[in-house]
Amino acid sequence: MSRRLAEGMQGGTHTDAAPAVDAVVALGANLGDRHETLAAAAAALEHLPLVSAVRMSEPIESVAVTLDGPDPDAPGYLNAVAIVTTRLAPTVLLSYLHTIEDRHGRVRRERWGDRTLDLDLIAYGDVVCDTPTLTLPHPRAAEREFVLAPWLSIDPDASLVGAGRVADLLERLGASS
């Protein structure tokens, strides 16, 4: 079973276990006990199969972002980033992230709506992909201070594939606000 988790559900002919990769997961919550939810989600990440380490940033507050842009009247978000060292295939990791969200009462009623827990797979090593179920790196990560700032706090040398150094991306966002 472990090999299938590492290879994804299509399987493969690999004789060696998949190498460990650092995946970047953004965590956010704006409903309920946000601190407790993020702590529980971090613990759930640590207990996933084929995960050998989880480094978690300190949470930060941010304004809710809706389809119409920032909404200071909506409940504010608590955001964090985890770097998850894993041998899970990216699609399998994403499936686990959705399961963790579901366990915390995540309901997908509207895009970018309020939520008890949001887990986004931001990056998976240097993987670039665009399928109906997964886009890597996350298409809006370079535009989101609430992702970049916590990520940079736990990985000062972080880089987002195709976009550049996280420190530079964050600096550009600060210059444009």
Phi and psi in degrees as GROMACS dihedral restraints (atoms count N, CA, C in turn):
[ dihedral_restraints ]
;  ai    aj    ak    al  type     phi  dphi    fc
    3     4     5     6     1   -60.2    20    10
    4     5     6     7     1   -41.5    20    10
    6     7     8     9     1   -62.4    20    10
    7     8     9    10     1   -40.8    20    10
    9    10    11    12     1   -65.5    20    10
   10    11    12    13     1   -35.5    20    10
   12    13    14    15     1   -64.9    20    10
   13    14    15    16     1   -39.0    20    10
   15    16    17    18     1   -74.3    20    10
   16    17    18    19     1   -30.7    20    10
   18    19    20    21     1   -91.1    20    10
   19    20    21    22     1   -16.5    20    10
   21    22    23    24     1    91.6    20    10
   22    23    24    25     1   173.7    20    10
   24    25    26    27     1   -74.9    20    10
   25    26    27    28     1   -15.1    20    10
   27    28    29    30     1   -75.2    20    10
   28    29    30    31     1   -16.3    20    10
   30    31    32    33     1    75.1    20    10
   31    32    33    34     1  -157.7    20    10
   33    34    35    36     1   166.4    20    10
   34    35    36    37     1  -176.8    20    10
   36    37    38    39     1  -110.9    20    10
   37    38    39    40     1    21.7    20    10
   39    40    41    42     1   -66.8    20    10
   40    41    42    43     1   137.8    20    10
   42    43    44    45     1   -99.5    20    10
   43    44    45    46     1   -19.9    20    10
   45    46    47    48     1  -102.3    20    10
   46    47    48    49     1   152.6    20    10
   48    49    50    51     1   -65.4    20    10
   49    50    51    52     1   150.5    20    10
   51    52    53    54     1   -62.7    20    10
   52    53    54    55     1   143.3    20    10
   54    55    56    57     1   -70.4    20    10
   55    56    57    58     1   152.9    20    10
   57    58    59    60     1   -70.0    20    10
   58    59    60    61     1   142.1    20    10
   60    61    62    63     1  -130.4    20    10
   61    62    63    64     1   146.3    20    10
   63    64    65    66     1   -88.6    20    10
   64    65    66    67     1   119.2    20    10
   66    67    68    69     1  -106.6    20    10
   67    68    69    70     1   142.2    20    10
   69    70    71    72     1  -105.3    20    10
   70    71    72    73     1   123.2    20    10
   72    73    74    75     1  -120.0    20    10
   73    74    75    76     1   124.9    20    10
   75    76    77    78     1   -92.6    20    10
   76    77    78    79     1   135.7    20    10
   78    79    80    81     1  -117.4    20    10
   79    80    81    82     1   138.2    20    10
   81    82    83    84     1  -150.6    20    10
   82    83    84    85     1   149.5    20    10
   84    85    86    87     1  -153.4    20    10
   85    86    87    88     1   138.0    20    10
   87    88    89    90     1  -131.9    20    10
   88    89    90    91     1    10.3    20    10
   90    91    92    93     1  -128.1    20    10
   91    92    93    94     1   149.5    20    10
   93    94    95    96     1    73.5    20    10
   94    95    96    97     1  -159.0    20    10
   96    97    98    99     1   -81.1    20    10
   97    98    99   100     1    89.2    20    10
   99   100   101   102     1   -60.0    20    10
  100   101   102   103     1   -42.6    20    10
  102   103   104   105     1   -62.6    20    10
  103   104   105   106     1   -46.4    20    10
  105   106   107   108     1   -63.8    20    10
  106   107   108   109     1   -40.8    20    10
  108   109   110   111     1   -62.5    20    10
  109   110   111   112     1   -45.5    20    10
  111   112   113   114     1   -65.3    20    10
  112   113   114   115     1   -39.5    20    10
  114   115   116   117     1   -63.5    20    10
  115   116   117   118     1   -43.2    20    10
  117   118   119   120     1   -66.2    20    10
  118   119   120   121     1   -38.8    20    10
  120   121   122   123     1   -65.0    20    10
  121   122   123   124     1   -40.7    20    10
  123   124   125   126     1   -62.1    20    10
  124   125   126   127     1   -42.1    20    10
  126   127   128   129     1   -63.7    20    10
  127   128   129   130     1   -39.8    20    10
  129   130   131   132     1   -63.4    20    10
  130   131   132   133     1   -39.3    20    10
  132   133   134   135     1   -61.4    20    10
  133   134   135   136     1   -41.0    20    10
  135   136   137   138     1   -64.4    20    10
  136   137   138   139     1   -25.7    20    10
  138   139   140   141     1   -96.0    20    10
  139   140   141   142     1     4.5    20    10
  141   142   143   144     1   -68.6    20    10
  142   143   144   145     1   148.4    20    10
  144   145   146   147     1   -65.6    20    10
  145   146   147   148     1   149.2    20    10
  147   148   149   150     1    61.9    20    10
  148   149   150   151     1    23.4    20    10
  150   151   152   153     1  -109.0    20    10
  151   152   153   154     1   122.6    20    10
  153   154   155   156     1  -102.6    20    10
  154   155   156   157     1   -18.0    20    10
  156   157   158   159     1  -160.8    20    10
  157   158   159   160     1   149.2    20    10
  159   160   161   162     1  -136.7    20    10
  160   161   162   163     1   122.1    20    10
  162   163   164   165     1  -109.1    20    10
  163   164   165   166     1   125.7    20    10
  165   166   167   168     1  -116.2    20    10
  166   167   168   169     1   135.6    20    10
  168   169   170   171     1   -77.2    20    10
  169   170   171   172     1   166.0    20    10
  171   172   173   174     1   -72.4    20    10
  172   173   174   175     1   145.3    20    10
  174   175   176   177     1   -73.2    20    10
  175   176   177   178     1   151.0    20    10
  177   178   179   180     1  -127.2    20    10
  178   179   180   181     1   156.2    20    10
  180   181   182   183     1   -89.0    20    10
  181   182   183   184     1   144.5    20    10
  183   184   185   186     1  -148.8    20    10
  184   185   186   187     1   159.1    20    10
  186   187   188   189     1   -76.6    20    10
  187   188   189   190     1   142.7    20    10
  189   190   191   192     1   -62.7    20    10
  190   191   192   193     1   137.9    20    10
  192   193   194   195     1  -109.0    20    10
  193   194   195   196     1   124.9    20    10
  195   196   197   198     1  -112.7    20    10
  196   197   198   199     1  -179.5    20    10
  198   199   200   201     1   -60.0    20    10
  199   200   201   202     1   -27.2    20    10
  201   202   203   204     1   -91.0    20    10
  202   203   204   205     1     3.0    20    10
  204   205   206   207     1   110.5    20    10
  205   206   207   208     1  -168.9    20    10
  207   208   209   210     1   -59.8    20    10
  208   209   210   211     1   139.3    20    10
  210   211   212   213     1  -128.5    20    10
  211   212   213   214     1    93.5    20    10
  213   214   215   216     1   -66.0    20    10
  214   215   216   217     1   -13.8    20    10
  216   217   218   219     1   -85.6    20    10
  217   218   219   220     1   -16.4    20    10
  219   220   221   222     1   -78.9    20    10
  220   221   222   223     1   157.4    20    10
  222   223   224   225     1   -56.0    20    10
  223   224   225   226     1   134.9    20    10
  225   226   227   228     1   -71.1    20    10
  226   227   228   229     1   156.7    20    10
  228   229   230   231     1   -96.9    20    10
  229   230   231   232     1   150.0    20    10
  231   232   233   234     1  -108.4    20    10
  232   233   234   235     1   123.7    20    10
  234   235   236   237     1  -123.3    20    10
  235   236   237   238     1   150.3    20    10
  237   238   239   240     1  -152.1    20    10
  238   239   240   241     1   169.4    20    10
  240   241   242   243     1  -131.2    20    10
  241   242   243   244     1   139.2    20    10
  243   244   245   246     1  -118.6    20    10
  244   245   246   247     1   137.1    20    10
  246   247   248   249     1  -101.6    20    10
  247   248   249   250     1   116.6    20    10
  249   250   251   252     1  -109.3    20    10
  250   251   252   253     1   116.7    20    10
  252   253   254   255     1   -88.2    20    10
  253   254   255   256     1   117.6    20    10
  255   256   257   258     1  -146.0    20    10
  256   257   258   259     1   159.0    20    10
  258   259   260   261     1  -111.7    20    10
  259   260   261   262     1     5.0    20    10
  261   262   263   264     1   -67.1    20    10
  262   263   264   265     1   142.9    20    10
  264   265   266   267     1   -64.7    20    10
  265   266   267   268     1   150.3    20    10
  267   268   269   270     1   -57.7    20    10
  268   269   270   271     1   -38.8    20    10
  270   271   272   273     1   -68.4    20    10
  271   272   273   274     1   -34.0    20    10
  273   274   275   276     1   -71.1    20    10
  274   275   276   277     1   -42.4    20    10
  276   277   278   279     1   -59.0    20    10
  277   278   279   280     1   -45.1    20    10
  279   280   281   282     1   -59.2    20    10
  280   281   282   283     1   -41.2    20    10
  282   283   284   285     1   -61.0    20    10
  283   284   285   286     1   -42.6    20    10
  285   286   287   288     1   -63.0    20    10
  286   287   288   289     1   -39.8    20    10
  288   289   290   291     1   -59.8    20    10
  289   290   291   292     1   -43.0    20    10
  291   292   293   294     1   -64.1    20    10
  292   293   294   295     1   -37.4    20    10
  294   295   296   297     1   -64.3    20    10
  295   296   297   298     1   -42.5    20    10
  297   298   299   300     1   -62.4    20    10
  298   299   300   301     1   -43.8    20    10
  300   301   302   303     1   -57.6    20    10
  301   302   303   304     1   -47.1    20    10
  303   304   305   306     1   -59.8    20    10
  304   305   306   307     1   -40.8    20    10
  306   307   308   309     1   -62.6    20    10
  307   308   309   310     1   -23.0    20    10
  309   310   311   312     1  -100.9    20    10
  310   311   312   313     1    18.8    20    10
  312   313   314   315     1    79.5    20    10
  313   314   315   316     1    20.7    20    10
  315   316   317   318     1   -64.2    20    10
  316   317   318   319     1   127.7    20    10
  318   319   320   321     1  -122.2    20    10
  319   320   321   322     1   129.3    20    10
  321   322   323   324     1   -99.2    20    10
  322   323   324   325     1    80.6    20    10
  324   325   326   327     1   -90.3    20    10
  325   326   327   328     1   -43.9    20    10
  327   328   329   330     1  -139.7    20    10
  328   329   330   331     1   148.1    20    10
  330   331   332   333     1   -66.2    20    10
  331   332   333   334     1   131.9    20    10
  333   334   335   336     1    62.2    20    10
  334   335   336   337     1    28.9    20    10
  336   337   338   339     1   -83.9    20    10
  337   338   339   340     1   177.3    20    10
  339   340   341   342     1   -60.6    20    10
  340   341   342   343     1   150.0    20    10
  342   343   344   345     1  -155.9    20    10
  343   344   345   346     1   149.5    20    10
  345   346   347   348     1   -71.4    20    10
  346   347   348   349     1   -34.1    20    10
  348   349   350   351     1  -158.2    20    10
  349   350   351   352     1   135.0    20    10
  351   352   353   354     1  -128.7    20    10
  352   353   354   355     1   124.0    20    10
  354   355   356   357     1  -120.8    20    10
  355   356   357   358     1   116.8    20    10
  357   358   359   360     1  -114.4    20    10
  358   359   360   361     1   132.3    20    10
  360   361   362   363     1   -82.3    20    10
  361   362   363   364     1   108.6    20    10
  363   364   365   366     1   -85.1    20    10
  364   365   366   367     1   -46.1    20    10
  366   367   368   369     1  -151.9    20    10
  367   368   369   370     1   152.9    20    10
  369   370   371   372     1  -136.6    20    10
  370   371   372   373     1    91.3    20    10
  372   373   374   375     1    55.5    20    10
  373   374   375   376     1  -132.3    20    10
  375   376   377   378     1  -101.9    20    10
  376   377   378   379     1    16.5    20    10
  378   379   380   381     1   -68.4    20    10
  379   380   381   382     1   134.1    20    10
  381   382   383   384     1  -122.2    20    10
  382   383   384   385     1   123.9    20    10
  384   385   386   387     1  -153.0    20    10
  385   386   387   388     1   155.4    20    10
  387   388   389   390     1  -145.6    20    10
  388   389   390   391     1    97.5    20    10
  390   391   392   393     1  -122.4    20    10
  391   392   393   394     1   171.7    20    10
  393   394   395   396     1   -60.2    20    10
  394   395   396   397     1   -23.7    20    10
  396   397   398   399     1  -107.8    20    10
  397   398   399   400     1   -14.0    20    10
  399   400   401   402     1  -152.8    20    10
  400   401   402   403     1   128.7    20    10
  402   403   404   405     1  -121.7    20    10
  403   404   405   406     1   123.7    20    10
  405   406   407   408     1  -130.1    20    10
  406   407   408   409     1   138.1    20    10
  408   409   410   411     1   -65.7    20    10
  409   410   411   412     1   166.3    20    10
  411   412   413   414     1   -53.7    20    10
  412   413   414   415     1   130.6    20    10
  414   415   416   417     1   -65.0    20    10
  415   416   417   418     1   -20.3    20    10
  417   418   419   420     1  -115.2    20    10
  418   419   420   421     1     7.2    20    10
  420   421   422   423     1   -58.0    20    10
  421   422   423   424     1   -40.4    20    10
  423   424   425   426     1   -67.7    20    10
  424   425   426   427     1   -12.1    20    10
  426   427   428   429     1  -102.3    20    10
  427   428   429   430     1     1.4    20    10
  429   430   431   432     1  -116.9    20    10
  430   431   432   433     1   105.1    20    10
  432   433   434   435     1   -59.0    20    10
  433   434   435   436     1   -35.2    20    10
  435   436   437   438     1   -70.4    20    10
  436   437   438   439     1    -8.9    20    10
  438   439   440   441     1   -99.6    20    10
  439   440   441   442     1   -47.8    20    10
  441   442   443   444     1   -66.6    20    10
  442   443   444   445     1   -42.9    20    10
  444   445   446   447     1   -63.6    20    10
  445   446   447   448     1   -49.8    20    10
  447   448   449   450     1   -65.7    20    10
  448   449   450   451     1   -34.5    20    10
  450   451   452   453     1   -61.8    20    10
  451   452   453   454     1   -48.7    20    10
  453   454   455   456     1   -61.0    20    10
  454   455   456   457     1   -33.6    20    10
  456   457   458   459     1   -65.1    20    10
  457   458   459   460     1   -25.1    20    10
  459   460   461   462     1  -107.7    20    10
  460   461   462   463     1    -7.9    20    10
  462   463   464   465     1  -147.3    20    10
  463   464   465   466     1    85.7    20    10
  465   466   467   468     1   -60.6    20    10
  466   467   468   469     1   -17.9    20    10
  468   469   470   471     1  -101.9    20    10
  469   470   471   472     1    13.3    20    10
  471   472   473   474     1   -58.9    20    10
  472   473   474   475     1   145.9    20    10
  474   475   476   477     1  -140.2    20    10
  475   476   477   478     1   139.9    20    10
  477   478   479   480     1  -102.2    20    10
  478   479   480   481     1   118.5    20    10
  480   481   482   483     1   -50.5    20    10
  481   482   483   484     1   129.8    20    10
  483   484   485   486     1    81.5    20    10
  484   485   486   487     1    -9.9    20    10
  486   487   488   489     1  -119.9    20    10
  487   488   489   490     1   -30.0    20    10
  489   490   491   492     1   117.2    20    10
  490   491   492   493     1  -167.9    20    10
  492   493   494   495     1   -66.4    20    10
  493   494   495   496     1   136.2    20    10
  495   496   497   498     1   -60.5    20    10
  496   497   498   499     1   -38.7    20    10
  498   499   500   501     1   -59.8    20    10
  499   500   501   502     1   -41.7    20    10
  501   502   503   504     1   -68.3    20    10
  502   503   504   505     1   -40.5    20    10
  504   505   506   507     1   -62.7    20    10
  505   506   507   508     1   -42.1    20    10
  507   508   509   510     1   -66.5    20    10
  508   509   510   511     1   -40.5    20    10
  510   511   512   513     1   -62.0    20    10
  511   512   513   514     1   -42.5    20    10
  513   514   515   516     1   -62.9    20    10
  514   515   516   517     1   -39.0    20    10
  516   517   518   519     1   -64.0    20    10
  517   518   519   520     1   -39.4    20    10
  519   520   521   522     1   -65.5    20    10
  520   521   522   523     1   -35.7    20    10
  522   523   524   525     1   -72.1    20    10
  523   524   525   526     1   -27.1    20    10
  525   526   527   528     1   -91.0    20    10
  526   527   528   529     1    -6.1    20    10
